[in-house]
């Protein structure tokens, strides 16, 4: 099935550093969602974006819906060890439609 | 709010047997639920869309006779893997939408077929 282009694939950073990851698509989406998944668990919704150009924060996390509706980025500021996990972007076309996922960004944080 | 549960959280079965996985929305009603499959170190791939009171919609390449989906109520969808084989071993995750444009996931079910 279709997947989004998510980068980077993995990141190894020092605690306290900022992190940035992004997703791009060849087609437009009405909604962009960012999830975090830890081993053996389901994805947990972090941020949902509904409008082109929208910039939304959730604590140390900030995400933006690209103006072209074909991309989105997620920033994590001042990373901490518990930020470790795999971050997935997901695009949705309809309001109740299925999600198209990126391949994930694996984040490792060194204390 | 917006809690989705799955049962069981893990299951080990012999090849050829059938396994049923339940997905429940605990604090909201969901006319639509989604079933995803995730292989190790890979992303989630949609298998099917479960619709309350009607037939599920399957993604291309997913055998509807092998992966039976029943959405009998507004809070419960079940996925039955029939005649399971080792290649069906995977992490199965369901999701539901308590409101438009937001999708919440269950904790997943790890299936291992021996």
Interface residues (C-beta under 8 A of the other chain):
Chain A: X1 X3 X30 X31 X33 X35 X40 X41 X42 X43 X44 X45 X48 X50 X88 X90 X92 X95 X96 X98 X99 X101 X102 X103 X104
Chain B: X4 X6 X32 X34 X42 X43 X44 X45 X46 X49 X59 X60 X91 X93 X95 X97 X100 X101 X102 X103 X104 X105 X106 X107 X108 X110
